[in-house]
Amino acid sequence: MSTKRLDIKELQISVTELLSLIKNDEEIVITNGNTPVARLTILNSTDEIIFESEKTPQPGLNLGAMVMSNDFDQPLADEFWLQNP
């Protein structure tokens, strides 16, 4: 894999061009002067990536975080339904 350095102040390349460089098995290091600030590489396999929102929930991780009152299933008072304070 070859590495190409691009200075952020002189960066005048489109995202499409950046992606085409990455697809050609290049690594791009974006610098600010002589300081590297970002590295762009191609992902090994997009099939293996599991995004946070796609993970299966795991029950029991936050036990005790929520408390339910003993009368939660009791009928509400008429004042509630009639909007009387």
C-alpha positions in Angstrom: 0.0 0.0 0.0 1.4 3.4 -1.0 0.9 6.6 1.0 0.1 10.0 -0.4 0.4 13.1 1.7 -1.9 16.0 1.1 -1.7 19.3 3.0 -5.1 20.5 4.2 -4.3 24.1 3.2 -3.6 23.1 -0.4 -6.3 20.4 -0.6 -8.3 21.0 -3.7 -9.5 17.5 -4.5 -13.0 16.2 -4.5 -14.3 13.4 -2.3 -14.8 11.3 -5.5 -11.1 11.8 -6.4 -10.1 10.9 -2.8 -12.1 7.7 -3.0 -10.7 6.7 -6.3 -7.1 7.1 -4.9 -8.1 4.9 -1.9 -9.6 2.3 -4.2 -6.3 2.1 -6.0 -4.8 0.7 -2.8 -3.4 4.0 -1.7 -3.5 5.5 1.8 -4.0 9.2 2.1 -2.6 11.2 5.0 -4.0 14.7 5.4 -1.6 17.0 7.1 -1.7 20.5 8.5 1.7 21.7 7.7 4.0 18.9 8.9 1.4 17.5 11.4 -0.7 14.6 10.3 -4.4 15.2 11.2 -6.3 12.4 9.3 -5.7 9.1 7.5 -8.0 7.8 4.8 -7.8 4.1 3.9 -10.1 1.6 2.3 -12.1 -0.7 4.6 -11.1 -4.4 4.5 -14.6 -5.7 4.2 -17.8 -3.8 4.5 -19.7 -7.0 5.2 -18.0 -7.4 8.5 -18.9 -3.9 9.8 -21.8 -3.9 12.2 -23.0 -0.4 13.0 -24.0 0.5 16.5 -27.7 0.8 15.5 -27.7 -2.7 14.0 -26.5 -4.5 17.2 -28.9 -6.7 18.9 -30.1 -5.2 22.3 -28.8 -7.1 25.3 -31.4 -7.3 28.1 -30.2 -6.8 31.7 -27.5 -4.3 31.0 -29.2 -1.5 33.0 -30.8 -3.4 35.9 -32.2 -1.1 38.5 -32.0 2.0 36.2 -35.8 2.2 36.1 -38.3 1.9 39.0 -42.0 1.2 38.5 -44.5 2.1 41.3 -46.7 -0.5 42.8 -49.9 1.1 41.6 -48.8 1.5 37.9 -51.7 -0.6 36.7 -54.4 1.0 38.8 -57.1 3.1 37.1 -56.4 6.8 36.9 -58.6 9.2 39.0 -61.5 10.9 37.3 -59.7 14.3 37.8 -57.1 13.1 35.4 -59.5 12.3 32.6 -61.7 15.3 33.2 -58.7 17.7 33.4 -59.8 19.0 36.8 -57.0 20.1 39.1 
